[in-house]
Amino acid sequence: MPAQNLWGYLGDIATTRTPALILQEQAGLLGKLTNEALEGEVRRGPGANPKVLFLALYIVAPALQRYRLKVLDLRYSYADVYPVRVDDSINDISYTADDEADFVDILRGILSSEKVQRAIANLISESQIAFPN
């Protein structure tokens, strides 16, 4: 006798843009925006709670022996996604985003902050010194 489907119909389930996906998109853009002088990197790490996803966003400078600067950490539940906790490592501020729009606003504020922009400029300058054209 074939196994009985107890899951219901899963064909029309809409996938969501999770914080991990949004962070990965932004990491991918950094290389394009800096003519590949810098890269964005998202790392998943173990957290204290196995039910919580832990992610970190780094700016990587390949020309500087792959130097990594941590920009932020994220923590959220696999089951609920939101709220998501965002710890801004550069500006030393923590936030809680209640939905995708809130998360995008927080992320925009961090990535376009003066300190992050200055760090990006400094890393590009140092990379050019390490490997001048």
Residue frames relative to the residue before (quaternion, step in Angstrom):
aa qw qx qy qz dx dy dz
M 1.0000 0.0000 0.0000 0.0000 0.00 0.00 0.00
P 0.4374 -0.7051 0.4841 0.2776 3.66 -0.78 0.97
A 0.5970 -0.5665 0.4348 0.3655 3.52 -1.24 0.57
Q 0.3950 -0.7159 0.5343 0.2144 3.53 -1.03 0.85
N 0.4023 -0.7085 0.5287 0.2381 3.60 -0.93 0.92
L 0.0757 -0.8057 0.5874 0.0052 3.55 -0.58 1.19
W 0.5320 0.6562 -0.3813 0.3755 3.58 1.32 -0.02
G 0.4321 -0.6613 0.4946 0.3624 3.55 1.09 -0.52
Y 0.6651 -0.4856 0.3759 0.4249 3.57 -1.30 -0.11
L 0.1364 -0.8232 0.5500 0.0359 3.58 -0.63 1.15
G 0.4440 0.7513 -0.4127 0.2607 3.59 1.26 -0.06
D 0.7630 0.3641 -0.2027 0.4941 3.61 1.06 -0.61
I 0.3682 0.7307 -0.5033 0.2778 3.58 1.19 0.35
A 0.2943 -0.7559 0.5625 0.1598 3.55 -0.76 1.05
T 0.3338 -0.7233 0.5646 0.2158 3.55 -0.87 0.93
T 0.3373 -0.7467 0.5424 0.1857 3.54 -1.14 0.62
R 0.4709 -0.6071 0.5431 0.3387 3.51 -1.28 0.36
T 0.1973 -0.8105 0.5449 0.0853 3.54 -0.20 1.28
P 0.6555 -0.4846 0.3822 0.4352 3.60 -1.20 0.26
A 0.6176 0.5469 -0.3511 0.4430 3.62 1.03 -0.70
L 0.6585 0.5011 -0.3052 0.4713 3.59 0.95 -0.85
I 0.6572 0.5039 -0.3106 0.4666 3.59 0.91 -0.89
L 0.6510 0.5074 -0.3118 0.4706 3.59 0.97 -0.85
Q 0.6505 0.5125 -0.3146 0.4639 3.60 0.98 -0.83
E 0.6114 0.5420 -0.3446 0.4623 3.60 1.04 -0.73
Q 0.6865 0.4800 -0.2821 0.4677 3.58 0.89 -0.93
A 0.6134 0.5362 -0.3443 0.4666 3.58 1.05 -0.73
G 0.6653 0.5122 -0.2958 0.4555 3.57 0.99 -0.83
L 0.6500 0.5347 -0.3147 0.4388 3.58 1.08 -0.67
L 0.5787 0.6306 -0.3875 0.3426 3.60 1.02 -0.71
G 0.6470 0.5196 -0.3260 0.4529 3.60 0.92 -0.81
K 0.6616 0.5019 -0.3010 0.4689 3.57 0.94 -0.87
L 0.6967 0.4910 -0.2720 0.4467 3.57 0.95 -0.89
T 0.7505 0.3502 -0.1971 0.5246 3.60 1.20 -0.49
N 0.4732 -0.6843 0.4259 0.3555 3.60 1.24 0.40
E 0.6686 -0.5452 0.2598 0.4339 3.54 1.05 0.97
A 0.3763 0.7112 -0.5067 0.3096 3.62 1.18 0.33
L 0.7800 0.1422 -0.0656 0.6059 3.57 1.13 -0.72
E 0.2038 -0.7489 0.6161 0.1346 3.53 -1.29 0.38
G 0.3261 -0.6824 0.6057 0.2472 3.52 -1.27 0.42
E 0.0504 -0.7952 0.6041 0.0113 3.55 -1.05 0.75
V 0.1566 -0.7621 0.6229 0.0817 3.55 -0.94 0.94
R 0.0775 -0.7948 0.6017 0.0155 3.54 -0.81 1.04
R 0.2791 -0.7175 0.6158 0.1677 3.50 -1.07 0.85
G 0.0211 -0.8145 0.5798 -0.0082 3.51 -0.96 0.83
P 0.5639 -0.5833 0.4478 0.3760 3.53 -1.20 0.37
G 0.2114 -0.7599 0.6023 0.1226 3.51 -1.00 0.83
A 0.6793 -0.4757 0.3584 0.4288 3.54 -1.28 0.06
N 0.7442 0.3235 -0.1750 0.5575 3.58 1.15 -0.65
P 0.3830 -0.7577 0.4746 0.2321 3.64 -0.54 1.08
K 0.6260 0.5379 -0.3414 0.4496 3.61 1.21 -0.24
V 0.6782 0.4681 -0.2599 0.5034 3.57 1.32 -0.16
L 0.3343 -0.7209 0.5762 0.1910 3.55 -0.99 0.92
F 0.1289 -0.7793 0.6115 0.0460 3.56 -0.94 0.95
L 0.0158 0.7970 -0.6013 0.0549 3.59 -0.78 1.08
A 0.1012 -0.7679 0.6275 0.0797 3.55 -1.20 0.54
L 0.2413 -0.7456 0.6064 0.1346 3.56 -1.10 0.80
Y 0.0767 -0.7923 0.6052 -0.0006 3.53 -0.87 1.05
I 0.2874 -0.6527 0.6597 0.2371 3.50 -1.36 0.44
V 0.1278 -0.8030 0.5813 0.0298 3.57 -0.76 1.08
A 0.1778 -0.7640 0.6140 0.0881 3.56 -0.99 0.93
P 0.3009 -0.7989 0.4899 0.1766 3.63 -0.08 1.24
A 0.6724 0.5142 -0.2998 0.4399 3.61 1.00 -0.80
L 0.7022 0.4112 -0.2507 0.5244 3.59 1.23 -0.32
Q 0.6481 -0.5433 0.2932 0.4459 3.54 0.90 1.05
R 0.6161 -0.5933 0.3076 0.4170 3.53 1.09 0.92
Y 0.0919 0.8092 -0.5645 0.1347 3.56 0.99 0.90
R 0.1551 -0.7934 0.5858 0.0573 3.58 -0.97 0.93
L 0.1085 -0.7583 0.6412 0.0450 3.52 -1.01 0.93
K 0.3078 -0.7540 0.5470 0.1938 3.60 -0.60 1.12
V 0.2587 -0.7722 0.5688 0.1150 3.53 -0.87 1.07
L 0.8031 -0.1638 0.1514 0.5525 3.58 0.82 -0.96
D 0.2813 -0.7013 0.6269 0.1900 3.49 -1.43 0.27
L 0.1441 -0.7579 0.6293 0.0939 3.55 -1.23 0.62
R 0.0060 -0.7642 0.6445 0.0241 3.52 -1.22 0.62
Y 0.2248 0.7593 -0.5923 0.1487 3.55 -0.91 0.96
S 0.5807 -0.6003 0.4435 0.3253 3.52 -1.30 0.44
Y 0.5210 -0.6201 0.4868 0.3273 3.56 -1.05 0.74
A 0.6992 0.5087 -0.2733 0.4215 3.56 0.95 -0.86
D 0.8179 0.2795 -0.1232 0.4875 3.59 0.85 -0.93
V 0.2795 -0.7850 0.4880 0.2599 3.60 1.23 -0.49
Y 0.7990 0.0836 -0.0409 0.5942 3.61 0.65 -1.03
P 0.4910 -0.1561 -0.8570 0.0095 1.51 -2.09 1.40
V 0.2498 -0.7296 0.6172 0.1563 3.53 -1.31 0.49
R 0.3000 -0.7348 0.5803 0.1826 3.54 -1.00 0.87
V 0.1113 -0.7842 0.6101 0.0175 3.56 -0.89 1.02
D 0.0862 -0.7816 0.6173 0.0240 3.56 -0.73 1.12
D 0.2568 -0.7732 0.5707 0.1022 3.55 -0.48 1.29
S 0.2651 -0.8117 0.5060 0.1214 3.59 -0.32 1.29
I 0.6531 0.5194 -0.3159 0.4516 3.60 1.12 -0.57
N 0.7854 0.3081 -0.1495 0.5156 3.58 0.84 -0.99
D 0.3525 -0.7815 0.4474 0.2546 3.58 1.38 -0.04
I 0.4877 0.6065 -0.4537 0.4341 3.55 0.83 1.13
S 0.2129 -0.7628 0.5956 0.1345 3.59 -1.11 0.68
Y 0.1081 -0.7850 0.6096 0.0216 3.54 -1.13 0.79
T 0.1767 -0.7232 0.6451 0.1720 3.52 -1.36 0.20
A 0.1721 -0.7767 0.6017 0.0713 3.54 -0.80 1.10
D 0.3161 -0.7890 0.5062 0.1459 3.56 -0.76 1.08
D 0.7942 0.0364 -0.0192 0.6062 3.60 1.24 -0.36
E 0.7438 -0.4199 0.2722 0.4431 3.57 -1.29 0.11
A 0.6551 0.5158 -0.3230 0.4478 3.61 0.88 -0.89
D 0.6437 0.5129 -0.3088 0.4768 3.57 0.99 -0.84
F 0.6522 0.5182 -0.3109 0.4576 3.59 0.96 -0.89
V 0.6547 0.5089 -0.3117 0.4640 3.59 0.91 -0.92
D 0.6422 0.5176 -0.3233 0.4639 3.62 0.96 -0.80
I 0.6562 0.4982 -0.3077 0.4759 3.58 0.94 -0.88
L 0.6622 0.5098 -0.3008 0.4594 3.57 0.90 -0.95
R 0.6309 0.5249 -0.3246 0.4701 3.59 0.98 -0.85
G 0.6565 0.5232 -0.3067 0.4486 3.58 0.93 -0.89
I 0.6737 0.4832 -0.2953 0.4748 3.57 0.97 -0.84
L 0.7283 0.4641 -0.2608 0.4314 3.58 0.68 -1.10
S 0.7383 0.3695 -0.2317 0.5145 3.59 1.09 -0.58
S 0.3854 0.7317 -0.4838 0.2865 3.61 1.24 0.20
E 0.6570 -0.5336 0.3689 0.3840 3.54 -1.20 0.55
K 0.6771 0.5012 -0.3066 0.4431 3.61 0.89 -0.87
V 0.6585 0.4822 -0.3168 0.4833 3.60 0.97 -0.78
Q 0.6434 0.5173 -0.3246 0.4616 3.59 0.94 -0.82
R 0.6493 0.5054 -0.3115 0.4753 3.59 1.01 -0.81
A 0.6366 0.5227 -0.3254 0.4645 3.59 0.99 -0.81
I 0.6383 0.5187 -0.3208 0.4697 3.58 0.97 -0.83
A 0.6622 0.5018 -0.3062 0.4646 3.59 0.88 -0.92
N 0.6659 0.5014 -0.3055 0.4602 3.60 0.93 -0.86
L 0.6696 0.4954 -0.3054 0.4614 3.59 0.93 -0.83
I 0.6303 0.5055 -0.3393 0.4816 3.60 1.04 -0.67
S 0.6475 0.5145 -0.3216 0.4611 3.60 0.95 -0.84
E 0.6701 0.4900 -0.2984 0.4709 3.58 0.90 -0.89
S 0.6292 0.5326 -0.3271 0.4621 3.58 1.06 -0.73
Q 0.6549 0.5054 -0.3115 0.4675 3.59 1.01 -0.76
I 0.6223 0.5209 -0.3387 0.4761 3.59 1.09 -0.66
A 0.6590 0.5245 -0.3021 0.4465 3.57 0.99 -0.90
F 0.7952 0.0617 -0.0021 0.6032 3.58 1.05 -0.84
P 0.0858 -0.8212 0.5622 0.0469 3.61 0.29 1.19
N 0.5680 -0.6185 0.4340 0.3263 3.56 -1.20 0.63
